[in-house]
Amino acid sequence: MKETIMAIGNGGYNLATDLIAAGLFPDARLIVCDTNEKDLEKNSVNAAESFLLEKPRKSVKSGDTDFVDDIVEKASDSVIVCATLGSMTGSKYAPLIALDAILKGKFVCSFFSMPYGFEGEQKTKRAMNARMQLIASSNLVVQQNNDRLKEVESLGLNDIDKPLVETIKSAMSHKSLEEMAFSVNVDLQEYIPEEYRVKDIPLLWFRNDCYRGITADDRKDVFNLY
């Protein structure tokens, strides 16, 4: 299945290009979305499509999918949403694009990172809300907790996305994204490389479709809780 990678914001673009550079999705179409015109111009050079988004001024709800409908219409039936949560762009638009895609019957994976603790309580709260919206709007979620990167001594300053990318690569050597999403009684955490398994709060976390089989209205209701 040919994937469409949706890069939301500058952080999402960095993750998306790292996934592509790792050879994981060689035939994927890249769509770049951003609220920053300069970043969009810079990052859209190798993209199939690019979209300048309005800067969000409030919490997004399920009724706001009209803002991203034209973006999702450009996507294939398999959508990979890439974002860093905590920022306004990633936190607002990544869940909204995921929701619109899954309501249209597309297969949706969301790969994202959570902010560092030093970035402040406001960003953490915004990221947590977006995280729950993405879980409600995706068939498969892979999350990286950036605050735990300090536990991995082998990582350099430019390796921020490396654990997430290598975890997805490891998992895809065992199962396809679809197989992971619809697996039952399978511990997806086993696919995390040993060096990224830190104690206590995890660095990386898988979640497959915990809302499998619910109606579109129920999915919207879950989305609107956060």
Sequence and secondary structure as in RCSB ss.txt:
>XXXX:A:sequence
MKETIMAIGNGGYNLATDLIAAGLFPDARLIVCDTNEKDLEKNSVNAAESFLLEKPRKSVKSGDTDFVDDIVEKA
SDSVIVCATLGSMTGSKYAPLIALDAILKGKFVCSFFSMPYGFEGEQKTKRAMNARMQLIASSNLVVQQNNDRLK
EVESLGLNDIDKPLVETIKSAMSHKSLEEMAFSVNVDLQEYIPEEYRVKDIPLLWFRNDCYRGITADDRKDVFNL
Y
>XXXX:A:secstr
  EEEEEEHHHHHHHHHHHHHTTS TT EEEEEES HHHHHHHTTT SEEEE     S   GGGGGGTHHHHTTS
 SEEEEEEESSSHHHHHHHHHHHHHHHHTT EEEEEEEE  GGG HHHHHHHHHHHHHHHHT SEEEEEEGGGGG
G TT  TT TTHHHHHHHHHHHTTS HHHHHT SS  GGGGS GGG  SSS SEEEEE TTTT  HHHHHHHHHT
 
